[in-house]
Amino acid sequence: MALILSIETGTDICSVALANNGELMALRESDEGRDHAKKVALFVDELLKETGVQPDDIDAIAVGKGPGSYTGLRIGVSFAKGLCYALNIPLIAIGSLDALTEVAREDYDAGILDIEEEEWNNARLCPMVDARRMEVYAQIFDNQGAALSEVVAEVVEEDSFKQWREEGKLVIFGNGAKKCCETLSDATYISVAPSARGIVALAEEAFKAERFEDLAYFEPFYLKDFIVIPSKKRLL
């Protein structure tokens, strides 16, 4: 049994969850801008007070490792590593697309997604994180959450994900999906947002298998290099 604090900050949503033995105890999240540096600490404090859990009771910290927003990922990972150092507990890293797929699967099981059972049973799940313009970070999963492809940075065109669209119904979701609906006209869009609750079950599995990260060397999975674009404004 493990008491795990999970953090997901790779998009506009800042989300923190506390779970015991893979069961969600409490959740805090906000989609109000990118003030993650302030919110993540506040949310952790609120969860601990709500549940009566002491910091020393926590067995591990799990964090969404990306891909996603460079700044958001840095905030989440840095905060998680700091807690691990302070509490002398292990760090667990979960792929953000894996976690997003878990959210979709939970929402389907709860009956809150607008999708038919036959369509879901034949689905190729494609979580998408926005990478600006028509580019997304994406990966293909089956409806049991097993990865069928590697993570890609895809500029979405009419032929994108052609293989998977031919094999089954492509179901797209995440903050990068809605802009792709017109281009991927045969895909089914469902409203699913990133959340730390998608990390919970995956983190519990990782804890049991002792799949921990090296605190000294772990870095977020950016997928692409961070590029600084020089300002066009003239400096006086």
N, C-alpha and C positions, 0 to 999 in steps of 0.2 A: 504494500500500500504506500502511495506517495502523495504528498501535498505539494502541488506544483502551481506556480504563478506563471501565467502565459501572457505574452505581450505581442501585439501586432500593430506596427506603426508605418507600414510600407506604402500607404496611400493617404488620401485625405482623412481617413478614419483612424482615430486613435482608440485602441481597444485593449482592455486588460481583463483577464479572467483568473479566478482562483478555483482550482478543482482538487478534489480528494478522491484518490483511487479511480481517476478517469471520469468522475461525475462532477458536473459543474455546480459550484457552490454559489458563486456570485460573479456578476459581470458589470463592467462600466465601459461605456464607449460614447464617442462624440464624432460627428462629421462636420463640426463647425470650424472649418479652416485647418491650418497646419500649425497650430500652436502646441505641437506634441510635447515639446520639451517641458512645458509647465504641466500639461494635463496628465502625462503618464505617471509622474510622481504623486500627483493629487489622487488619481484613480487608485493607485496601489494603497495609499493611506486609507482611502474610503473603504476599500474591500477588506482590509485587515480589521478596521473598526467594526464593520458590519458583521463580520463572521467571528470576531473575537480571537482570530489567529494572531499569534505573536511572530515577528520576523524569524526568530530562531526555530519556529516550528516548520518552516518551509524546507522541503527536501531538495528542490531544484527550481531553476528558472528556465522557462522555454520561451523562445523568441522566433517570430517569423523572420527568416533570413533573406527573403527576397525571391525573385526580383521585384523591384518597385521603385519608389521615389528614393533617390540618393540620400537626400537630407533626412527623410522619414526613417529609412533603414538605419542610418548612422545614429539617430537619436535612440531608437529602440534597442539596438545592439549595445551601444555604449552604456545605456542605463542598465540593461540586463547583466552585462559583464561587471559593472560596478557593484550590483547587488550580490553577485556570485562571489566576488572578491571579499566583500564585507562580511558575508555570512558563511564563507568557506563551503559553498555548495556547488554542484555541477551545473553547467550550462548545456541546454538542449536546443538545437537549431532545427526548425521545421521549415520546409519549403513553403513559401507563401501561396503558391498555386495549389499545392497539396492541401493546405489548410482551407483555401477558398472552396475547393471541391468538397471537403468534408462539410462545410456549411451548407452547400447545395444539397448534399445527401441527407443531412439532418432535416433541412426544410422540406424536402420531398417526403421523408418518413413522417413528418408532422402534418402533412397534408396541406401545406400552405403555398405550394407552387402551382402555377397555372399550366400544368402539363399532364397529358393523359398517361395512364399506366403503360399502355402499349408503346407509346412514343418513348417513355423513360426506359423501358426494358430494352429498347433497340438503340439507346442513346450512346453517342460519343461525347463525353462531357469536355467542354473546352473553356476553362477559366481564362479570363483575359484581364490583364492589368494595363492600364493606359500608359503608353510611352510617347504620347504627343502625336499630333497629326493623325495619320491613319496607321500608325505603328502600335502594336501591342506586344506585351510579353505573354506568351501562351504555352499551353501544354495540353495533351490529349489524355483523358482517363476513361476507363469504362465506368459503368454505373455502380460498381463495387469499390471504386476509389483506387484501382490499380492503374499505374501510369503506363500508357501505351506509346509514349513518345518522349523525346527530350524537350527541355525548355527551349523555346526559340523567341527571338525578337522578330516579329513578322510584320511587314508592311502589307496590310490586308488588301488583296485584289480579288477579282472574280474567281480565280483559280486557287486561292489560298485554301489549305486543308482539304484539297480535292480527294485524296485517298480516303480520308476519314468520312467525308461526306458521302462517298460511294458505299462505304461499309455500313453505315447506319445514319441515324438522324443526328446531325451536329447540334448540340445544345450549348449555347454560349451565354456567359454571365460574367459578372465582375464590372469594375468601373471603366473598362476599355471595350465592353461588348456592344453597348447600345449604338455607338457610332458605326458599327460594322453591319448593322441589320440590313441596310439597303444593298450593300455590296454582296453580302452573303445572304441572298434573298431566300434560299431554301433552308436556312438555319432557324432554329427556334430560340428566341431570346427569353430568358427568365431573369427576374429581378433578385439577384443574390449579391450581398455586399461582404467585403472582407470583415472578419471578426476573429477575436482571440478564441472564441468558443470552438472554432474549427481546428485549433491547435491542441485542444484538450486531450482527445483520444490518442492522437498521434504522439503527443509528448509522453503519455503514460506508457505506450508501447516502447518508445525509445528509452525511457527510464528503466523499464524491466530488462531491456537488452543491454543496458549500460552504454548506450550510444551517446557519449558526452563529447563536448568540444574542448579543444585546448584554449584556455582563456587568454593565454599570451599571444596566440597567433590567429585566432578566429576573426574573420572579416565577413561582412554581409556578401551575399551573392548578387552582385550588381548586373551581371550578364554583359553589360556594355560599359565602356570606360566613361567616366564623368568628364565632360568637356566644358571648359569655361569659354564662353563666347565674349570677346572683347566688346565693350560698349562703343557705339557709333557716335556718342556725344563727345564733343571736344572739351577737353579740360582747360580751363583758363589759368 
